């Protein structure tokens, strides 16, 4: 069986899936710079990925060429149609590639599905379309007709779901997750949709492993400051979302901070051509109202892709002496939980997009681990049942 990763980007989702036990050996991505990054990191020297890179638009893929059974389809479809900073066109945006994800699912019939996208997908204006996506995942074989508008297709699906004896093809779960709650040093809210074939158990999202309250507690007691060997600072309690009420019941690790993530890195190089692993200073950082930099002793603000350039305050850090500078790409990679051996290819604007658009590898791993266990346990159970039946048959001979 094979695992397929659509819109692989720079490989964050694939690395997370790989560390959870999956093997996304088919990586589809059309951006040539991201493909160069994927190929570089799939090479023999210091591979962080194992797979074949298909540099092509998924719209042009003939999924009938896949003869092997597909275990997993994972996709981080382009987020611009649903981004809070975009044009908010959703299904009317030509960059909406959810239909292509569903087309792949209809042909390949995977055992499991993982989809990631921005929290803007949950906006009230997009609610009907989001529900339509979930309904399609429940019964993907109800295909849209040629030139059929999505609301008519949705109506047909809903009629099918109301029929007597209806059984969905997939169990579907979704949740809005904050990467900081799963050990990523960044406040990054993303929607995850996970589906399992109906003869498999339903997927359940993992509980958070890290918390805001635990970080604040460590700073109040001084443990955090002693660990970093610095003087105690004032705690900015207003930053970030409020504490989860379950935090008092479930022991969790502290949120990782910018300082936790980058303190052990060497000094950045002054020039790109002499830099170690994308670790060079980018000049020109400025602060604007509403766009202040990330604080050292708190998870970073959401890393941005900078499609139209990275404006002042975005992807910047406030140093201990009050100066503000851009994060280096290596620092941004750490904020996205990429391994240090993962190198990014391309000019500055291309690397910014690759890192900013990536799924944090550690968040992907946290989501994928229970899915891998669920699917693996089911295979083992089936093998035991087959073995038991075979043994009983032999005993009767």
Long-range contacts (C-beta under 8 A, 24 or more apart in sequence): 1-68, 1-69, 1-70, 1-71, 1-111, 2-26, 2-66, 2-68, 2-69, 2-70, 2-71, 3-70, 3-71, 3-72, 3-73, 3-74, 4-28, 4-66, 4-70, 4-72, 4-73, 4-74, 4-104, 4-108, 4-110, 5-51, 5-74, 5-75, 6-58, 6-73, 6-74, 6-75, 6-76, 6-77, 6-100, 6-101, 6-104, 7-58, 7-75, 7-76, 7-77, 7-78, 7-97, 8-34, 8-38, 8-53, 9-34, 9-76, 9-354, 9-357, 9-358, 9-359, 10-34, 10-37, 10-38, 10-338, 10-342, 10-344, 10-354, 10-355, 10-357, 10-358, 11-37, 11-38, 11-41, 11-48, 11-49, 11-338, 11-342, 11-358, 12-336, 12-337, 12-338, 12-358, 12-359, 12-360, 12-361, 12-364, 13-74, 13-76, 13-114, 13-116, 13-358, 13-359, 13-361, 13-364, 14-38, 14-49, 14-51, 14-74, 15-48, 15-49, 15-338, 15-339, 15-342, 15-361, 15-364, 15-365, 16-359, 16-360, 16-361, 16-362, 16-363, 16-364, 16-365, 16-366, 16-367, 16-368, 17-72, 17-74, 17-114, 17-364, 17-365, 17-368, 18-49, 18-50, 19-361, 19-365, 20-364, 20-365, 20-368, 20-369, 20-371, 20-372, 21-368, 21-369, 21-372, 21-373, 21-376, 22-71, 22-72, 22-74, 22-368, 22-372, 23-50, 23-51, 24-51, 24-72, 24-74, 25-50, 25-51, 25-52, 26-51, 26-52, 26-54, 27-51, 27-52, 27-53, 27-54, 28-54, 28-56, 28-58, 28-61, 29-53, 29-54, 29-55, 30-55, 30-56, 30-57, 30-58, 31-353, 31-354, 33-345, 33-346, 33-347, 33-350, 33-351, 33-353, 33-354, 34-350, 34-354, 36-345, 36-346, 37-343, 37-344, 37-345, 37-346, 37-354, 40-343, 40-345, 41-341, 41-342, 41-343, 46-341, 48-338, 48-339, 48-341, 48-342, 58-97, 58-100, 58-104, 59-97, 59-100, 61-104, 63-103, 63-104, 63-107, 63-108, 64-107, 66-107, 66-108, 70-108, 70-109, 70-110, 70-111, 71-110, 71-111, 71-112, 71-375, 72-110, 72-111, 72-112, 72-113, 72-114, 72-371, 72-375, 73-101, 73-104, 73-105, 73-108, 73-110, 73-112, 73-113, 73-114, 74-113, 74-114, 74-115, 74-368, 75-101, 75-104, 75-114, 75-115, 75-116, 76-115, 76-116, 76-117, 76-357, 76-359, 77-101, 77-115, 77-117, 79-117, 79-118, 79-120, 79-357, 80-307, 82-117, 82-118, 82-120, 82-121, 82-123, 82-126, 83-118, 83-120, 84-118, 84-119, 84-120, 84-123, 86-120, 88-120, 88-123, 88-125, 90-125, 90-126, 90-129, 91-129, 91-150, 98-133, 99-144, 102-133, 102-136, 102-137, 102-140, 105-137, 105-140, 106-140, 106-141, 106-143, 109-197, 110-197, 111-196, 111-197, 111-200, 111-375, 112-194, 112-195, 112-196, 112-197, 112-200, 112-203, 112-371, 112-375, 113-137, 113-170, 113-193, 113-194, 113-195, 113-196, 114-192, 114-193, 114-194, 114-364, 114-367, 114-368, 114-371, 115-192, 115-193, 115-194, 116-190, 116-191, 116-192, 116-193, 116-359, 116-364, 117-190, 117-191, 117-193, 118-190, 118-191, 119-176, 119-189, 119-190, 119-191, 121-191, 122-176, 122-191, 128-154, 132-157, 133-193, 134-172, 134-174, 134-193, 135-161, 137-170, 137-172, 137-193, 137-195, 138-168, 138-169, 138-170, 138-172, 138-195, 139-168, 139-169, 139-170, 140-169, 140-170, 141-169, 167-198, 168-198, 169-197, 169-198, 170-195, 170-196, 170-197, 170-198, 171-195, 171-196, 171-197, 171-198, 171-200, 171-201, 171-202, 171-203, 173-202, 173-203, 173-204, 173-205, 175-205, 177-205, 177-363, 177-367, 178-208, 178-241, 179-360, 179-362, 179-363, 180-210, 180-212, 180-240, 180-255, 180-256, 180-299, 181-208, 181-209, 181-210, 181-211, 181-244, 181-255, 182-206, 182-208, 182-209, 182-210, 182-362, 182-363, 182-366, 183-209, 183-210, 183-253, 183-256, 183-337, 183-362, 183-366, 184-256, 184-299, 184-335, 184-336, 184-337, 184-360, 184-362, 184-363, 185-255, 185-256, 185-257, 185-258, 185-260, 185-261, 185-299, 185-300, 185-334, 185-335, 185-337, 186-299, 186-300, 186-301, 186-302, 186-303, 186-335, 186-336, 186-360, 187-240, 187-241, 187-299, 187-300, 187-301, 187-302, 188-302, 188-303, 188-360, 188-363, 189-302, 190-359, 190-363, 192-367, 194-367, 194-371, 196-371, 196-374, 196-375, 200-374, 200-375, 200-378, 201-374, 201-378, 203-370, 203-371, 203-374, 204-370, 205-367, 205-370, 206-366, 206-367, 206-369, 206-370, 207-246, 207-250, 208-244, 208-250, 208-252, 209-252, 209-253, 209-366, 210-252, 210-253, 210-254, 210-255, 210-256, 211-243, 211-244, 211-247, 211-252, 211-253, 211-254, 211-255, 212-240, 212-241, 212-242, 212-243, 212-244, 212-247, 212-255, 213-243, 213-244, 213-247, 213-248, 213-252, 214-247, 214-252, 214-253, 214-254, 214-255, 215-254, 215-255, 215-257, 215-298, 217-254, 218-254, 219-297, 224-254, 224-257, 224-297, 228-259, 228-263, 230-320, 233-297, 235-297, 236-295, 236-298, 239-295, 239-298, 240-298, 240-299, 255-298, 255-299, 256-299, 257-296, 257-297, 257-298, 257-299, 258-294, 258-295, 258-296, 258-297, 258-298, 258-299, 258-300, 258-317, 258-335, 259-296, 259-297, 261-300, 261-331, 261-334, 261-335, 262-327, 262-331, 262-334, 262-335, 265-330, 265-331, 265-334, 268-328, 268-330, 275-328, 276-330, 277-330, 277-340, 277-341, 277-343, 278-328, 278-329, 278-330, 278-333, 278-343, 278-344, 278-351, 279-328, 279-329, 279-330, 279-331, 280-328, 280-329, 281-325, 281-326, 281-328, 282-325, 282-326, 282-328, 282-348, 283-326, 284-326, 285-312, 285-316, 285-324, 285-325, 285-326, 286-312, 286-313, 286-324, 287-312, 287-313, 287-316, 287-324, 288-312, 288-313, 292-318, 293-317, 293-318, 293-324, 294-318, 294-327, 296-320, 300-327, 300-335, 303-332, 303-335, 303-336, 303-355, 303-356, 304-352, 304-356, 305-352, 305-353, 305-355, 305-356, 305-357, 306-349, 306-352, 306-353, 306-356, 307-353, 309-349, 310-352, 315-352, 315-356, 329-355, 332-356, 336-360, 336-361, 337-361, 337-362, 337-363
